[in-house]
């Protein structure tokens, strides 16, 4: 069962107090901005008139920076060289309250630096300066000591492998052993094609091109992705594989073979630099708060979507995630008058939103109705209310009912905050409507058990759930009518 947007927003509330250990290669990202107005007379290349330079933490530093901006305390465990760029990296970390830099200098290493030249939002050139080499035994001991210094106070471990040498087999094995002893998850962003060496991490998070290269097969369609994920789960020791799919969103497979797809929200892509770091940070933070994998995946998708709309190696804040969630809610609600019910439900499902369904006559609205609707709305992203037609009510309640016409009852329900869509059915039960709308959650108020609710078998057969809403004693349309009749007689 997918999570709701409300569950995703709760991650932002729970982030304070979470501490995340980020292990891996760290870099200095430089962005040189300027304006191009002419071509060099010396060669057919643009001339950039430099206007500004931004310096940011890259690779595992960007993972930590994003987890920090989303509300967690973060620790970076890495190595840099004995050079001026190392001093810049260390200074950038010290400038961020809440980010703990456990970074040692290694005399024989060179700090990794990526310099991007940008004009009018377009990268013209990237220059990398680095020396790629595996760690020596002494350097591995340094990293392991840094990990041991902090891991016992952390709720999750994120490993960011940029193939610069820090993420060795021994470092991975140590992280897995210590995390297992502390019962905290390890989530890893891989590099290269040897995914076996990462061992039994809780989640491995490749992108489409990386996993496609490992498997030697196309991963374009949902069907190809499902087949690829199932094969990957069979041959890799990782417990869960989460695949980022760029504009197609993300998909994951867990132990047991369940595959879930989450479509991406359409956004203008400004710069993809560091978007993978953002999704790793968001995923780790969400799981550290105790969120389900579905909620964590949706949280990561929203955060990375915000990141690509920014310039540079961007950090995403929890306020931006909250704003994106609320905008998603507003945009969907504003489309109610523009789309048919079928199209609206299809849109909600395409957006990965959880659909809830409840039903009733709702003849004279009262506090008991409101309580049921509020309970139902809290269990889903979008609540559909099935409303008995006038003829249906008359058959169920007698010739004197309904008191209010179906059009009036529908209009009143549509004006209530918990309700996203009202659909009138003419049958005695909403079974056909439930089959048509295929809700994820079926909610019913009253003296029922999940097994006795009409449509429960249909919903549960699709992996959905059935909830029974609590009732308010003494609140019913029948009681209201009886009181009114008695008062009139007196």
N, C-alpha and C positions, 0 to 999 in steps of 0.2 A: 504494500500500500504506500503510495507516495505521500510525502509530507505536505502540509499546507504552507501558504505564504506566511501565515501567522507563526508557524513553527520556525520558519527561516528568520523572521524578524527577532524572535526570542534569542537567537544566537548573539545578536548585537548586545542584548541586555546582559547575557551571561559571560561576556568576554572578559570583563574586569575580574582580576584574580587568577586568570589563566596564565601559565608560564610555559613557553615553548622553547625547546632546544633545537637550533638550526645548525646542522653540520654539513660542511661541504666546501667547495671552491668559492672564494670571494674575489670580487673584481672591483675595479674602479671604472665606472661608466662616465665618459665625458661627452658632452653634446656641444658642438661648436655651431652656433647659429649665425646666420648672416643673410646677405641679399646677393642674388646673381643678376647682373644686368648686361653682361657681355661675355664673349668667348675669348679665350686667350689667343693672342696672335702666334704664340709659340707652338700650340698644339690644339686640336679640336676639343678642348675641355672648358667647362665653365670656370669663371673666376668668382670666388666667394669673397665678398667684403664682410669680414668678421664683425659682428656686433656684440655678441655675448658668449660666455662659456658657462655651462652648468656642469656640476660634478655630483654624482650620485653613487650610492652603494649598488653594486651589481651582483648577479648570481645569488649565492646564499645570503649575501647582505641585503639584496632586494627582497628576498623571501622574508627575512626578519623584519625589514622595514615595513612591509605590508601587514604582517601579523601585528606589529606594534600599532600601526595606524588604525587597524580594525579593533583595537582595544586590549590586546594581550601584552604582557611583559615578555620580552624575547631575549634569548642568549645566542650569540654566534660563536661557534667553535670552528676555527680555521687557521690557516697559515698564510703569511705574506712574506715578501722578500725583505731584504735589508736595503731598501731604497727610498727615494723621496715619495713615490706613489704609496708605499706602505704607510708613511706618515699621514698622507691625505686620507687614506681609508680609515685609519685609527681615529683621526680627528672627526671625520664624518660620523662615526659611531658614537663618539663621546658627545657630539652635539645633539643626540637624540635621547631625551630622558625616557627611561624605561627600556632602552636597548643596552644589554650587557655584552661588551665585546671581550670574548676570551680568545684573542688572536695573538699567536706567537710569531716572532720574526725568525726566519730561517736564512742563514747566511748564504746558502747555495741556491736559493730560489729567487725568482724575479716575480714581482707582483704583476698580475694580469691587468691590462688596461685596454679598454675598447673606446676608441674615439670616433664619434659619428659626426659628419658634417651635414648640416641641415639648412635648407632654404625653402621658404614658403611651404613648410610642412612636409617636404620631401627629403629623404636621405640621399645625398649625392655620393657619399663614400664612407666606408668604415675602415679604420686602420686599427689592427690588433697588435699589441706588443706584449709578448709573454714568452716564457720558456716552459714547455710542458714536460713534466717528468714525474714519475711515481715518487712517493715519499721514501726517504731512507728509514731504517729501523728507528733511528733516533727521532726523526720527525714524526713517525707514527706514534711513538711513545708520547711525544708532546701533545698530539691531538687527543689521544686516549686519556691523558691526564686532564685535559681541558673538559672532555666529556664527563669524566667521573666527578669533576668539581661541581657540576651543575645538575646532572640528570636526576638526582633524587628529589629535587624540588620542582621538576617539570611534569606536565600532564601529557605531553606527546613529544615525539622526536621527528623532525623533518630532515631528510637527507637530500641535498641538491647536488647532483653530479653533473658538472660541466666538463668532465674529462680533462681536467688540468692537473690531476694527480693526487688530490687530497682524499678522494673517496676510494680508498684501497679495500681489498677483500678483508684485511684484518680490521680496519676501521668499521666496516659494515658488520662483521661478525660480532665485534665488541658492542656496537649499538644494539644489535638484536638480542644479545645475551643479557645486557643490563636492562633493556626495556622489558624483556620477558620477566625478569625477576621482580620488576616493579609493576608489572601488569599495565603498561602504557603502550599505545600503538606506535608503530614506525611506518611513516609514509615516505615514499621515495620517488623522486623525479629522475628517470634514467637517462643515460647517454649511450650511444653506440648500439651494438646488436647482441651483445652477450648479456642477456637479462638473467641467465641462470646464476651468475655470480652474486646477484643481489640477495639471494636466499629467500627465506620465508618472511618477507616483509608483510605487514598487514595490508598495505595498499601500494601497488606500483602504478605510476601515473605517466605513461607515455603519450605522445601525440600520435596522430594517424600515420604520419610518414615513418616514425620510429617503429611502431608495431608492425606496419606493413613490411618494412625491411627485415624485421626479425622473422616474420612468418613466411615471407616471400609470396604474398598474395594481396590482391586489391581489397581495400576497405572503404569503398565509396558509399554503398547503400546500407540501410539498416540491416538488411538480410546478410550482406557480406560481413558487416561488423559483428553481428550475432555469431555467425559461424567462426569468425576469427577470434573473438573473445573466448568462445567455448574451447577452441583448439589451444589457445594460449594458456587457459586455466589448466588444461591437461598436462602441458609440457613445462610450465613454469612453477616454481615453488611458492610464488606469491599467493596470499590468501584471497585477495581481491584485485582485480585489474580495472582501473578507471581510465578510459580513453578520451582524451580531449580531441574534438573534431572541428576546431575552428568555427566557421560560420554555421556548422550543423549542430553545434552544442557539444554534449558529451554523453558517453554511455559507460555503463559499468557492468561487471559480472562478479558475483560473489560465489563463495564455496557453496555448492549445491546447484550451481548453474543458472540462477536467476539473472536475467539480463534486463536492465532498465535503460531507457533512452530519455534524455532531457534536451529539448530543442533550445537553440540559442535565441535570445531576443535580438531583433534587428536593430543594429546601431551603426552609425557612421564610424568607420575604422580610421583613426587618425595615426596611430603608431602602435605596432604590435610588440614593441620592445618590452620584455619583462612580463608579458601577460601570463606566461606559464608560471612565473614566480608568484604572481598574485593568486592564481588558482590553487597552487600548492599551499600557500599561507592560509588562505580562506578555508580550504578543506581541513587542514590540520587544526585550525582554531575551532571550527565547528565541531569536529569530533571530540576535541578536548573538553568542550562544554557538555558533552553527553548527548549531542544531537544524533539522530539517525543518519545513516549513510545517505538516504534520499534527501534529507534536509541539508546535509553538508554539501552534497553535489549541487543542489540548487543555489546554495549560498555562494559556492565557488564560481558557478556560472554567472551569477549576477555580478560578483566582484570583478571577474576577468573581463566581462563585457564593459564595465565602467573603465577599466584600465586601458583598453584599446582605443577608447575615445579621448585619451589624454596624450599629451606630447611627452616623449622621453620615457625613461624607466620609471613608471608612475606608481605611487602608493595610493591605495584606495582607502577611504575612511568609512567607519561604521555609519556616519551620518549620510554619506552618499549611498550606501546600500539601503538604508531605511528609505531615503527619498526615491530610489529606484523601485522599491517594493510598493510604496504608496502610489507612485505614478502608474505602475502596472495595474493597480486596483482601480484608480480613477479612469484610466483609458478604457478598461474593459467595461466599466459601468456606463461610461458615456456612449458606448457603442450599442447599448441595449435598444435604443430607438432607431438605430440605423440598420440593424441586421435582423433577419428572421430568427426565430428560436433555434432552428436546426443549425443555422450558420453560426449563431452565437455560441452554442454548445461546442461545435466543431472548433471554433477559435480558442475557446477555453482549453480544450483538450490538446490542441496543437501547441499551446503555450505551456503545457505541462501542469496545468492547474487541477486541483482535486475538486471533483464535482460531488456535491451532496444533494440528497433528495428527501423531502418529507411531504406529507399530504394531509388533507383534511377538508372539511366543509367550510370552516372559518366563517360561520354564518353571522355571529355577533362577536367581533374581536374583543378579547379580554386579556387580563394579565397572564393567565395560563397559556394562552396562545403565544404571547410575546416571549415567555420563558422558554417554551419549546423551540421557537424560531431562533432565539439567541443561543441556546444550547447547540442547535443544528449548525448554525453559522460558524461557531467556534471549532467545529470538527472538519471544516472544509474551506476551500478558497471561494467557491461559488455555490450558492444555495438555490436549488430549483424547488419551487412549491407546486405540487400537483393539487389542483383545486377541483372538487366535485362540481359538475354542472348543476343547473337548477333541477333538471329532470332526475339526475342521480341523487341529489339530496332528497327530493320528494319521495323517491322509492325507498330510501334508507330511513328517513325521519318522519314521513307521513305527509298528508295533503296540506297541512298548515305551514309547511317549511319549503323553501328557506324564507327567512324573514327578509333578507337582503338578496337582490338579484346577483347572478354570477358576475356581471360586469362591475357592479359596485364592490363586490367582495374582492375581485381581482385588482381593482384600482386601489383599494385600501392596502392590500398586501404589497403591491408594487411600491407603495410609498413608504414601506417600513425598511429601516436600515439593514436588518439582517438578510433581506430577500433580494436576490439578483434576478430571478426570472419566475414568472407565474405561468403555468400551463394548465388549461382546463381539460378535464377528461369526462367523457359522457358515460363510461361504464360504471358499474358499482364499485369496482376496485381500480387502483392505479397500475395494475400489473402490466398492461400493454405499454403504458407510458414509461414504466421503469425499464422494460425491455428496449424501448426506443432510445431513451436517453443514456442508458448504461452508466449510472452513477457509480462513483467509487465508494461512497458512504450512504447508507440508508438509515434515516433517523425517524423514529416514531415515538410519540408521547402517549402515555396511558398504561393500562394494565396489560402489558404484553411481555413476552420473552422474545429474544432474537429469532427463535425458530417459528414463532407464530405470526410474525410480521409479513404481510403480503409482499412478495418479491424478494424475500430474504435469500431464497435459494438461487435466484438469478444473480443477485449481487455477489454472494459468496462464491459462486461458481467461477466468477471472473477475478477472484482474489480480493474482493471488496469486504467491507465489514458492516455490521448492523449494530446500531446504538439505540438504547432506550432512554428517552429524555425524562427527567423527573417531572412530576406534575405538582400543581398547586392545588391543595385541598379546597373543595367548595367552589372552584372556578370552572364553570361550564356554561355553554349557551343554554342548555336545558334549564339549569338553575336560574339563570337570568330571566328567561321567559316565564318560569313559574312564579318568581317573585313579582314580576310586572303584572301578571294575571291576578295574583292574590291582592296586590295593592289596588288594582282597578276595581276588584270586586268589593273591597272594603270601602 
